[in-house]
């Protein structure tokens, strides 16, 4: 399936943005020795004192209900679990077909929910004979974050809306307030949760995003696109809506309907009192209803059903050909196949585990264009009606099973759709989607097409070329994990899914398929929790295997499958890098570092007061521990800059925003500027001068502010209606990109300001003078006695260019030409007196995305030339900063985390 790009970043938690067909299995990843127990008895938690998993228990539990028994067990063994039962709220009990119960607890801190925290207790037996078999999950100890919001609601809402970067997607956007939460990691972080929805028609634009804004300091702490919009408060599909038509109650009936390929198929339908029929299956506990949108907009159906919507209908029990060409027949039959698989094979009461209705809507479009996609929107299935390239997306049973399994995941583990947990969500959907297809159609596991997903959707081409993914691609963590940044595929949810999905599929090919299906479902329903990653999945499946009674040989086969795909503790440390790490595991990738004269500064959140962002400094050469520059005062300190001798940064807190400066080698931090009602950013420092941008929270424009040699900061006036961005400061010169409206056009102009003269000395409006709205300028930099910037045409078929201008405004030169031959969309720029380094992604996010499509860094001489790759690291490379000569530092996501790394010179050709 095609899915929209999604992104996520959670500070201090291992769902940070994380990510080729390697066939070999490294010798170090061989199966465990024969005398070792493949099921761990104890797995320590990460960033917490509470264990992730404790197995092999057989301890009596007393209580009138499973919840009471589970809570009493945790209270009686506080020294073992380090869990405070007073912070736990029971969120449900899952009862398996064999009577086993899994009690789920959600953690609270000061009465507020802790994002992603779920702790599980597994019980077997009944009454006085019940006992605890295993315990585990995510519970975060040491949380000290405040629980009182200090930033005004409207400021937080504005910041949430600003998280949607695409103007088209942001157009008409709304932000639904979901309340306060505590983001885990270190001491925690208080945030207000918003669901932001946009209605822009930009191709591939996100329509919904979960945004968490720091409620004590401002700033977006976490943001990711959701799998599909599911607005609350909209009328939802219900059994009554599907089973009752305008003429009254519906009665069960049978009929025939053609599928998408014109083949007749028997269908369970409903008969209305007026003698007409509709696609409603009343023969099972979970009522199945199928609607035909007849080309209607998907936004009209996302989350609920528009007024007047009725199931696909026919005057007779033999449905017309349009029922097949719309995809309605296949959607109806596939919903039944999915329900049968989960119900009869796994003992699950439908998708939600409560016999809830299964509703599908087919033949939808997106802003008038064909929708080549399918997704579970949180309540029902949405299918595109196909195009000249694809059949209706409901025609593929593995796709239908995949998407409806996302619904099962939501009602069980609730995996956060980002990074490793999101890739695990996709892997489970791939596994069960294919398992449903091969089981219901009688396809043997040895069939080469059994491992293909979506292979039947294309109107032309081979199944192999059509498939969106394949579960036999033999990918491993060490050889193939793609370290995508948070803004790409939600940190690699599709890019990395087959690493885990392949391991699960190998288990199905090794064990009896029924045993494998029950094993994976038990792991999903009873052991996985929202923030779990790849190694957590391994431990969950093995623990589920022990609970199912698998023998030692079977458990070793399961462990061997995960080993073969490199899914074992410490795999991130085995990924090869050609860069040198300076600071590992930064908790944010949205704040760029800075460097000069062999010194660097960066912002990350530690375990200090309230877990707030802090500014650290270090030397590029040597191995000394970084030094914390910012005070531990509960505020967020970030957006740092350095000239190699001193550093400056912004502090945000409940009483306002402040700019600080401090010598790198010691000495007190001094306040440069403090304000209560402005947003300060883009700090720069050069000698005794400190500059930054300032703008009101409610304003759309910002302007430069300058402090000279410790004097009070003074705003540099801009013409009315003008705004500045991309600030640079060096050798007595300020530079920025100045923007303003001229009629219906937007002008953006790289600008140079002489501090000594107190005036603008150079300005270069971007693009053709006759049509300046067609090209935007940005990433303004000062280097080599020149002004540099990036120009990007609004036409995506035309690439970005890098230009250089004289500091007196006398003219420009082209450092790197744009054009259509290689339409780069440059996303970052930095430079020294010798070299220019820029970043760009080579392709688009989608089903066939490759490593080369992720942001990579390139370097060329300041005067121009042929670009060379800075690093051959295969993950995302972003926020580059030049130090001196050809040395570049950047934030690198290759190892499944965000590291600050450095290279002395370009790697050349990779």
Residue pairs with C-beta under 8 A, 6 or more apart in sequence:
1 373
1 374
1 375
1 393
1 399
1 402
1 403
1 453
1 454
1 468
1 847
2 372
2 373
2 468
2 846
2 847
3 227
3 373
3 375
3 494
3 847
4 204
4 205
4 206
4 207
4 225
5 204
5 206
5 225
5 487
5 488
5 489
5 490
5 845
6 206
6 224
6 225
6 226
6 227
6 417
6 418
6 422
6 489
6 490
6 493
7 17
7 223
7 224
7 225
7 418
7 485
7 486
7 487
7 488
7 489
7 490
7 491
8 15
8 17
8 222
8 223
8 224
8 225
8 416
8 417
8 418
8 419
8 422
8 486
8 490
8 491
9 16
9 17
9 222
9 223
9 224
9 418
9 486
9 491
9 588
9 589
9 590
10 16
10 115
10 116
10 183
10 185
10 221
10 222
10 416
10 418
10 419
10 531
11 183
11 185
11 189
11 221
11 222
11 587
11 588
11 605
11 611
12 47
12 183
12 184
12 185
12 186
12 189
12 587
12 605
12 611
13 47
13 116
13 183
13 184
13 185
13 531
14 46
14 419
14 420
14 531
14 533
14 897
15 116
15 416
15 418
15 419
15 420
15 421
15 422
15 491
15 531
15 533
16 419
16 486
16 491
16 587
16 589
16 896
16 897
16 898
17 418
17 419
17 483
17 484
17 485
17 486
17 487
17 488
17 490
17 491
17 492
17 589
17 876
17 893
17 898
18 419
18 420
18 423
18 481
18 483
18 484
18 491
18 492
18 496
18 533
18 893
18 896
18 897
19 481
19 482
19 483
19 484
19 489
19 491
19 492
19 495
19 496
19 854
19 875
19 876
19 893
19 896
20 475
20 479
20 480
20 482
20 850
20 851
20 874
21 473
21 474
21 475
21 480
22 474
22 475
22 476
22 479
22 480
23 474
24 479
25 476
25 563
25 564
26 476
26 478
26 479
26 566
26 574
28 574
29 476
29 478
29 563
29 564
29 566
29 568
30 563
31 556
31 559
31 560
31 563
32 38
32 556
32 559
32 563
34 556
38 542
38 552
38 555
38 556
38 558
38 559
39 55
39 56
39 542
39 543
39 545
39 546
39 555
40 53
40 55
40 539
40 542
40 543
41 54
41 55
41 56
42 51
42 53
42 54
42 55
43 51
43 52
43 53
43 54
43 136
43 539
44 51
44 52
45 51
45 52
45 138
45 139
46 52
47 140
47 184
47 185
47 186
48 82
48 138
48 139
48 140
48 141
48 142
49 82
49 141
49 142
50 81
50 82
50 83
50 119
50 139
50 140
50 141
51 80
51 81
51 82
51 135
51 136
52 136
52 137
52 138
52 536
52 539
53 134
53 135
53 136
53 527
53 539
53 540
53 543
54 80
54 81
54 134
54 135
54 136
55 133
55 134
55 136
55 543
55 546
56 134
56 546
57 131
57 132
57 133
57 134
57 135
58 131
58 132
58 133
59 73
59 131
59 132
60 130
60 131
60 132
61 69
61 70
61 72
61 73
61 123
61 130
61 131
61 132
62 69
62 72
62 128
63 69
63 70
63 71
63 72
66 93
66 101
66 103
66 123
66 130
67 90
67 93
67 103
69 103
69 123
69 130
69 132
70 90
70 103
70 105
70 121
70 123
70 132
71 85
71 88
71 90
71 105
73 121
73 132
73 135
74 81
74 83
74 85
74 88
74 119
74 121
74 135
75 85
78 84
78 85
81 135
81 139
82 139
82 141
83 119
83 139
87 107
87 108
87 109
88 105
88 106
88 107
88 108
88 119
89 105
89 106
89 107
89 108
90 103
90 104
90 105
90 106
91 104
91 105
91 106
91 118
92 103
92 104
93 101
93 102
93 103
93 104
94 101
94 102
94 104
94 353
94 412
94 525
94 526
95 101
96 102
96 347
96 522
96 525
96 526
97 346
97 347
98 347
99 124
99 126
100 122
100 123
100 124
100 133
100 526
100 547
101 122
101 123
101 124
102 120
102 121
102 122
102 123
102 525
102 526
103 120
103 121
103 122
103 123
104 118
104 119
104 120
105 118
105 119
105 120
105 121
105 137
106 113
106 114
106 117
106 118
107 113
107 114
107 117
107 118
107 119
107 139
107 140
108 114
109 143
109 145
109 147
109 182
109 188
110 147
110 182
111 147
112 147
112 180
112 181
112 182
112 190
113 181
113 182
114 140
114 143
114 181
114 182
114 184
114 188
115 181
115 182
115 183
115 184
115 191
115 212
115 222
116 138
116 184
116 416
116 529
116 530
116 531
117 137
117 138
117 139
117 140
117 184
117 529
117 530
117 531
118 137
118 138
118 414
118 529
118 530
119 135
119 136
119 137
119 138
119 139
119 529
120 135
120 136
120 137
120 526
120 527
120 529
121 132
121 135
122 132
122 133
122 134
122 135
122 526
122 547
123 130
123 131
123 132
123 133
124 130
124 131
124 133
125 131
133 547
134 543
134 547
136 527
136 543
137 529
138 184
138 529
138 530
138 531
138 532
140 184
140 185
140 188
142 186
142 187
142 607
143 182
143 184
143 187
143 188
144 187
144 188
144 609
144 610
144 611
145 182
145 183
145 187
145 188
145 189
145 190
145 610
145 611
146 190
146 216
146 610
146 634
147 180
147 182
147 190
148 190
149 156
149 180
149 190
149 192
149 215
149 216
150 215
150 216
150 653
150 654
151 213
151 214
151 215
151 216
151 217
151 218
151 654
153 177
153 192
154 698
155 218
155 697
156 192
156 194
156 213
156 215
156 218
157 175
157 177
157 194
158 697
158 698
159 213
159 218
159 219
159 220
160 175
160 192
160 194
160 196
160 211
160 213
160 220
161 170
161 173
161 175
161 196
162 170
162 220
163 196
163 209
163 211
163 220
163 223
164 170
164 173
164 196
164 198
164 206
164 209
166 198
166 200
166 202
166 205
166 206
167 200
168 198
168 200
168 201
168 202
168 205
169 198
169 200
169 202
169 205
169 206
169 207
170 198
170 200
171 198
171 199
171 200
172 198
172 199
172 200
173 196
173 197
173 198
173 199
173 200
174 196
174 197
175 194
175 195
175 196
175 211
176 194
176 195
176 196
176 197
176 231
176 232
177 192
177 193
177 194
178 192
178 193
178 194
178 195
179 192
179 193
180 190
180 191
180 192
180 193
180 215
181 190
181 191
181 192
181 193
181 212
182 188
182 189
182 190
182 191
183 189
183 190
183 191
183 212
183 221
183 222
184 531
185 587
185 605
185 611
186 605
186 606
186 607
186 608
186 611
187 607
187 608
187 609
187 610
187 611
188 610
188 611
189 214
189 221
189 605
189 610
189 611
189 612
190 214
190 215
190 216
191 212
191 213
191 214
191 215
191 221
191 222
192 212
192 213
192 215
193 210
193 211
193 212
194 210
194 211
194 212
194 213
195 208
195 209
195 210
195 211
195 226
195 231
195 232
196 208
196 209
196 210
196 211
197 207
197 208
197 209
197 229
197 231
198 205
198 206
198 207
198 208
199 207
199 299
201 367
204 844
204 845
206 225
207 229
207 299
207 302
208 225
208 226
208 228
208 229
208 230
209 223
209 224
209 225
209 226
210 222
210 223
210 224
210 225
210 226
211 220
211 222
211 223
212 220
212 221
212 222
212 223
213 219
213 220
213 221
214 220
214 221
214 636
214 652
216 610
216 634
216 636
216 653
216 654
217 612
217 613
217 635
217 636
217 652
217 653
217 654
218 636
218 652
218 657
218 679
219 636
219 638
219 652
220 590
224 416
224 417
224 418
224 486
224 490
225 490
226 417
227 375
227 376
227 406
227 417
228 302
228 375
228 376
228 377
228 378
228 382
229 299
229 302
229 303
229 377
230 302
230 303
230 377
230 378
230 379
231 302
231 303
231 304
232 303
234 303
234 304
235 241
235 304
235 305
235 307
236 303
236 304
236 305
236 379
237 289
237 304
237 305
237 357
237 359
237 379
237 380
238 357
239 287
239 289
239 357
241 289
241 305
241 309
241 359
242 280
242 287
242 288
242 289
242 311
242 357
242 359
243 249
243 250
243 270
243 280
243 282
243 287
243 289
244 250
245 272
245 276
245 278
245 310
245 311
246 310
247 272
247 273
247 274
247 276
248 272
248 273
249 273
250 270
250 271
250 272
250 278
250 280
250 282
251 270
251 271
251 282
252 268
252 270
252 271
252 282
252 283
253 268
253 269
253 270
253 271
253 277
253 317
254 266
254 267
254 268
254 269
254 317
255 266
255 267
255 269
255 277
255 314
255 316
255 317
255 318
255 319
256 264
256 265
256 266
256 267
256 317
256 318
256 319
257 264
257 265
257 267
257 279
257 314
257 318
257 319
257 323
257 324
257 328
257 329
257 332
258 264
258 265
258 319
258 321
258 323
258 324
258 329
259 265
259 324
259 329
259 330
259 333
259 395
260 324
260 325
260 327
260 329
260 330
260 386
260 391
260 392
260 394
260 395
261 324
261 391
261 395
262 321
262 324
265 329
265 333
267 279
267 281
267 319
267 329
267 332
267 333
268 281
268 282
268 283
268 288
268 336
269 277
269 278
269 279
269 280
269 281
269 317
269 319
270 277
270 278
270 279
270 280
270 281
270 282
270 311
271 277
271 317
272 278
275 315
276 313
276 314
276 315
277 313
277 314
277 315
277 316
277 317
277 319
278 289
278 310
278 311
278 312
278 313
278 314
279 289
279 290
279 291
279 311
279 312
279 313
279 319
279 323
279 328
279 329
279 332
280 287
280 288
280 289
280 290
280 311
281 287
281 288
281 289
281 332
281 335
281 336
284 336
284 339
284 343
285 343
285 349
285 350
285 355
286 339
286 343
286 349
286 350
286 351
286 355
286 356
286 357
286 358
287 357
287 358
288 332
288 335
288 336
288 339
288 357
288 358
288 359
288 360
289 311
289 357
289 358
289 359
289 360
290 311
290 312
290 328
290 331
290 332
290 335
290 359
290 360
290 361
290 362
291 301
291 305
291 309
291 310
291 311
291 312
291 328
291 359
291 360
291 361
291 362
292 311
292 312
292 322
292 323
292 326
292 328
292 361
292 362
292 363
293 300
293 301
293 361
293 362
293 363
293 364
293 365
293 385
294 326
294 363
295 363
295 364
295 365
295 385
296 306
296 363
296 364
296 365
297 364
297 365
297 366
297 367
297 368
298 364
298 365
298 366
298 371
298 382
300 306
301 309
301 361
301 364
301 377
301 382
302 377
302 382
303 377
303 378
303 379
304 379
305 359
305 361
312 319
312 323
312 326
312 328
312 332
312 362
314 320
314 323
319 329
323 329
324 330
325 392
326 362
326 363
326 385
326 392
327 362
327 363
327 383
327 385
327 386
327 391
327 392
327 393
327 394
327 395
328 360
328 362
328 363
328 394
330 392
330 394
330 395
330 397
330 400
331 360
331 362
331 381
331 383
331 394
331 400
332 360
334 394
334 397
334 400
334 401
335 358
335 360
335 381
335 400
335 404
337 397
337 400
337 401
337 436
337 440
338 351
338 358
338 400
338 401
338 404
338 405
338 436
339 350
339 351
339 358
340 440
341 401
341 432
341 435
341 436
341 439
341 440
342 348
342 350
342 351
342 408
342 521
343 349
343 350
345 439
345 514
345 517
345 518
346 517
346 518
346 521
348 408
348 521
348 525
349 355
350 356
350 358
351 358
351 404
351 407
351 408
351 411
352 407
352 411
353 408
353 411
353 412
353 525
358 380
358 381
358 404
359 379
359 380
359 381
360 380
360 381
360 382
360 383
360 394
361 380
361 381
361 382
361 383
362 383
362 385
362 392
362 394
363 383
363 384
363 385
363 392
364 371
364 382
364 383
364 384
364 385
365 371
365 384
365 385
366 373
366 384
370 384
370 385
370 386
370 387
371 384
371 385
371 393
372 384
372 386
372 387
372 389
372 390
372 393
373 384
373 393
374 381
374 382
374 383
374 384
374 393
374 394
374 399
374 400
374 403
375 381
375 382
375 403
375 406
376 382
376 403
376 404
376 406
376 407
376 410
378 407
378 410
381 394
381 400
381 403
381 404
383 392
383 393
383 394
384 390
384 392
384 393
385 392
385 393
386 392
386 393
386 395
388 459
389 458
389 459
389 460
390 457
390 458
390 459
391 456
391 457
391 458
391 459
393 399
393 457
394 400
395 456
395 457
396 437
396 454
396 455
396 456
396 457
397 433
397 436
397 437
397 440
397 441
398 433
398 434
398 436
398 437
398 452
398 453
398 454
398 455
399 433
399 453
399 454
399 457
400 433
400 436
401 432
401 433
401 434
401 435
401 436
401 437
402 429
402 430
402 432
402 433
402 434
402 453
403 429
403 433
405 428
405 429
405 432
405 433
406 425
406 429
408 432
408 524
409 415
409 425
409 428
409 429
409 524
412 524
412 525
412 528
413 524
413 525
413 528
413 529
413 530
413 532
414 529
414 530
415 421
415 422
415 424
415 425
415 428
415 528
415 530
415 532
416 422
416 530
416 531
417 425
417 490
417 493
418 486
418 490
418 491
418 493
419 486
419 490
419 491
419 492
419 493
419 533
420 491
420 496
420 532
420 533
420 534
420 896
421 530
421 531
421 532
421 533
422 490
422 491
422 492
422 493
423 492
423 493
423 494
423 495
423 496
423 497
423 499
423 500
423 534
424 497
424 500
424 528
424 532
424 533
424 534
424 537
425 493
426 493
426 494
426 497
426 501
427 497
427 498
427 499
427 500
427 501
427 504
427 537
428 501
428 504
428 520
428 524
430 453
430 469
430 471
430 497
430 498
430 501
431 471
431 501
431 504
431 505
431 508
431 520
432 517
432 520
432 521
433 453
434 450
434 451
434 452
434 453
434 471
434 505
435 508
435 513
435 517
437 443
438 444
438 445
438 447
438 450
438 513
439 513
439 517
443 449
443 450
444 450
445 508
445 509
445 513
449 455
449 463
451 470
451 471
451 472
451 505
452 463
452 464
452 467
452 469
452 470
452 471
453 467
453 468
453 469
453 470
453 471
454 466
454 467
454 468
454 469
455 463
455 464
455 466
455 467
456 463
456 466
457 466
458 465
458 466
464 470
468 847
469 494
469 497
469 498
469 501
469 847
470 498
471 498
471 501
471 502
471 504
471 505
472 502
472 505
473 498
473 502
474 502
474 565
475 498
475 499
475 502
475 565
476 499
476 564
476 565
476 566
477 499
477 534
477 565
477 566
477 567
477 571
477 572
477 574
477 575
478 566
478 571
478 574
478 575
479 566
480 499
481 496
481 499
481 566
481 571
481 575
481 896
482 492
482 495
482 496
482 851
482 854
482 874
482 875
483 492
483 575
483 854
483 873
483 874
483 875
483 876
483 892
483 893
483 894
483 895
483 896
484 491
484 492
484 495
484 496
484 854
484 875
484 876
484 893
485 491
485 589
485 854
485 855
485 876
485 878
485 891
485 893
486 589
486 590
488 495
488 841
488 845
488 854
488 855
488 876
489 495
489 845
489 849
494 847
494 849
495 849
499 534
499 565
499 566
499 567
500 534
500 537
500 565
500 567
502 565
503 538
503 561
503 562
503 564
503 565
503 567
504 516
504 520
504 541
504 561
506 561
506 564
506 565
507 516
507 519
507 520
507 541
507 557
507 558
507 561
508 516
508 517
508 520
510 516
510 557
510 561
511 519
511 554
511 557
511 558
515 548
515 550
515 554
518 548
519 541
519 544
519 545
519 548
519 550
519 558
520 541
520 544
522 544
522 547
522 548
523 537
523 540
523 541
523 543
523 544
526 544
526 547
527 539
527 540
527 541
527 543
527 544
528 536
528 537
528 540
529 536
532 540
534 567
534 571
535 567
535 568
535 569
535 571
537 567
538 559
538 562
538 567
538 568
541 558
541 562
542 555
542 558
542 559
545 554
545 555
545 558
546 555
550 558
562 568
566 574
572 895
572 896
572 897
573 895
575 894
575 895
575 896
577 873
577 892
577 894
577 895
577 901
578 871
578 872
578 873
578 903
578 907
579 871
579 873
579 892
579 901
579 902
579 903
580 901
580 902
580 903
581 899
581 900
581 901
582 600
582 618
582 620
582 626
582 889
582 899
582 900
582 901
582 902
583 602
583 604
583 616
583 618
583 626
583 899
583 900
584 897
584 899
584 900
585 604
585 897
585 898
585 899
586 602
586 603
586 604
586 891
586 897
586 898
586 899
586 900
587 604
587 605
587 613
587 898
588 603
588 604
588 605
588 613
588 638
588 898
589 878
589 879
589 891
589 893
589 898
591 602
591 603
591 613
591 638
591 639
591 640
591 879
592 879
592 881
592 891
593 600
593 601
593 602
593 603
593 640
593 879
593 881
593 889
593 890
593 891
593 900
594 600
594 601
594 602
594 640
594 641
594 642
594 647
594 881
595 601
595 620
595 642
595 881
595 882
595 883
595 887
595 889
596 642
596 643
596 644
596 883
596 884
597 643
597 644
597 645
597 883
597 884
598 619
598 620
598 621
598 644
598 883
598 884
599 617
599 618
599 619
599 620
599 642
599 644
599 645
599 664
600 617
600 618
600 619
600 620
600 642
600 881
600 883
600 889
600 900
600 902
601 615
601 616
601 617
601 629
601 640
601 641
601 642
601 647
601 649
601 664
602 615
602 616
602 640
602 900
603 613
603 614
603 615
603 616
603 637
603 638
603 639
603 640
603 649
604 613
604 614
604 616
605 611
605 612
605 613
605 614
606 614
606 628
608 614
608 632
609 632
609 633
609 634
610 634
612 634
612 635
612 636
612 637
613 636
613 637
613 638
614 628
614 629
614 630
614 632
614 637
615 628
615 629
615 630
615 637
615 638
615 640
615 647
615 649
616 626
616 627
616 628
616 629
617 626
617 627
617 629
617 642
617 647
617 664
618 624
618 625
618 626
618 627
620 883
620 887
620 889
620 902
627 664
629 637
629 640
629 647
629 649
629 662
629 664
629 669
630 637
630 649
630 651
630 660
630 669
631 637
631 669
633 651
633 653
634 653
635 651
635 652
635 653
635 658
636 651
636 652
636 653
637 649
637 650
637 651
637 660
638 649
638 650
638 652
639 649
639 650
639 681
639 682
639 683
640 647
640 648
640 649
640 683
641 647
641 648
641 649
641 683
641 684
641 685
642 648
642 664
642 685
643 685
643 686
643 687
644 664
645 663
645 664
645 687
646 661
646 662
646 663
646 664
646 685
647 661
647 662
647 664
647 685
648 659
648 660
648 661
648 662
648 672
648 683
648 684
648 685
648 690
648 692
649 659
649 660
649 683
650 657
650 658
650 659
650 660
650 680
650 681
650 683
650 692
651 657
651 658
651 659
651 660
655 676
656 674
656 675
656 676
656 677
657 674
657 675
657 676
657 678
657 679
657 680
658 671
658 672
658 673
658 674
658 675
658 680
659 671
659 672
659 673
659 674
659 680
659 683
659 690
659 692
659 707
659 713
660 669
660 670
660 671
660 672
661 669
661 670
661 672
661 685
661 690
662 668
662 669
662 670
670 710
672 690
672 707
672 713
673 680
673 692
673 705
673 707
673 712
673 713
675 694
677 696
677 697
678 694
678 695
678 696
678 697
679 694
679 695
679 696
679 697
679 702
680 692
680 693
680 694
680 705
681 692
681 693
681 702
682 692
682 693
682 725
682 726
682 727
683 690
683 691
683 692
684 690
684 691
684 692
684 727
684 728
684 729
685 691
685 729
686 729
686 730
686 731
686 732
688 708
688 709
688 710
689 706
689 707
689 708
689 709
689 729
689 732
689 755
690 706
690 707
690 713
691 704
691 705
691 706
691 707
691 727
691 729
691 734
692 704
692 705
692 713
692 727
693 702
693 703
693 704
693 705
693 724
693 725
693 727
693 736
694 702
694 703
694 704
694 705
694 715
695 701
695 702
695 703
695 723
700 723
701 718
701 721
701 722
701 723
702 723
702 724
702 725
703 715
703 716
703 717
703 718
703 722
703 723
703 724
704 715
704 716
704 718
704 724
704 727
704 734
704 736
704 753
705 713
705 714
705 715
705 716
706 713
706 714
706 716
706 734
706 755
707 713
707 714
708 755
716 734
716 753
718 724
718 738
719 740
721 740
721 741
722 738
722 739
722 740
723 738
723 739
723 740
724 736
724 737
724 738
724 739
724 751
725 736
725 737
725 739
725 778
726 736
726 737
726 778
726 779
726 780
726 789
727 734
727 735
727 736
727 780
728 734
728 735
728 736
728 780
728 781
728 782
729 735
729 782
730 782
730 783
731 782
732 754
732 755
732 756
733 752
733 753
733 754
733 755
733 782
733 807
734 752
734 753
734 755
735 750
735 751
735 752
735 753
735 780
735 781
735 782
735 787
736 750
736 751
736 753
736 780
737 748
737 749
737 750
737 751
737 777
737 778
737 779
737 780
737 789
738 748
738 749
738 750
738 751
738 763
739 746
739 747
739 748
739 749
740 746
740 747
741 747
742 772
744 773
745 771
745 772
745 773
746 772
746 773
746 776
747 765
747 766
747 772
747 773
748 765
748 766
748 772
748 775
748 776
748 777
748 778
749 763
749 764
749 765
749 766
749 777
750 763
750 764
750 766
750 777
750 780
750 787
750 789
750 803
750 805
751 760
751 762
751 763
751 764
751 780
752 760
752 761
752 762
752 763
752 782
752 787
752 805
752 807
752 809
753 759
753 760
753 761
754 760
754 761
761 807
761 808
761 809
762 787
762 805
762 806
762 807
762 808
762 809
762 810
763 809
764 777
764 787
764 789
764 803
764 805
764 809
764 812
765 772
766 772
766 775
766 776
766 777
766 789
766 791
767 773
767 774
767 775
767 776
767 777
767 791
767 793
768 774
768 775
773 794
774 793
774 794
774 795
775 791
775 792
775 793
775 794
776 791
776 792
776 794
777 789
777 790
777 791
777 792
778 789
778 790
778 792
779 789
779 790
779 826
779 828
779 829
780 787
780 788
780 789
781 787
781 788
781 789
781 829
781 830
781 831
782 788
783 831
783 832
783 833
783 836
783 862
783 882
784 831
784 832
784 833
784 834
784 862
785 807
785 833
786 804
786 805
786 806
786 807
786 862
787 804
787 805
787 806
787 807
788 802
788 803
788 804
788 805
788 815
788 829
788 831
788 836
789 802
789 803
789 805
789 829
790 800
790 801
790 802
790 803
790 826
790 829
790 838
791 800
791 801
791 802
791 803
791 818
792 800
792 818
792 825
792 826
793 799
793 800
793 818
796 823
796 825
797 820
797 823
798 818
798 819
798 820
798 823
799 818
799 819
799 820
799 821
799 822
799 823
799 824
799 825
800 818
800 824
800 825
800 826
800 840
801 814
801 815
801 816
801 817
801 818
801 819
802 814
802 815
802 816
802 826
802 829
802 836
802 838
803 812
803 813
803 814
803 815
804 812
804 813
804 814
804 815
804 862
805 811
805 812
805 813
806 812
813 864
814 864
815 836
815 860
815 862
815 863
815 864
816 836
816 838
816 860
816 864
816 867
818 824
824 840
825 840
825 841
826 838
826 839
826 840
827 839
827 840
827 841
827 855
827 878
828 838
828 839
828 855
828 878
828 879
828 880
829 836
829 837
829 838
829 839
830 836
830 837
830 838
830 880
830 881
830 882
830 888
831 837
831 862
831 882
832 862
832 882
832 883
832 884
832 885
832 886
832 887
833 862
833 884
834 861
834 862
834 885
834 886
835 859
835 860
835 861
835 862
835 882
835 885
835 886
835 906
836 859
836 860
836 861
836 862
837 857
837 858
837 859
837 870
837 880
837 882
837 888
838 857
838 858
838 859
838 867
838 880
839 855
839 856
839 857
839 858
839 877
839 878
839 880
839 890
840 855
840 856
840 858
841 853
841 854
841 855
841 856
842 852
842 853
842 854
842 856
843 849
843 850
843 852
843 853
844 853
845 853
851 874
854 874
854 875
854 876
854 877
855 876
855 877
855 878
856 869
856 870
856 871
856 877
857 869
857 870
857 871
857 877
857 880
857 888
857 890
858 867
858 868
858 869
858 870
859 867
859 868
859 869
859 870
859 886
859 888
859 906
860 866
860 867
860 868
868 906
868 907
868 908
868 909
869 906
869 907
869 908
869 909
869 910
870 877
870 880
870 888
870 890
870 903
870 906
870 907
871 877
871 890
871 892
871 901
871 903
871 907
872 907
872 910
873 892
873 894
873 901
874 894
875 892
875 893
875 894
875 895
876 892
876 893
876 894
877 890
877 891
877 892
877 893
878 890
878 891
878 893
879 890
879 891
880 888
880 889
880 890
881 888
881 889
881 890
882 888
883 889
883 902
885 904
885 905
886 904
886 905
886 906
887 902
887 903
887 904
887 905
888 902
888 903
889 900
889 901
889 902
890 900
890 901
890 902
891 898
891 899
891 900
891 901
892 898
892 899
892 900
892 901
893 899
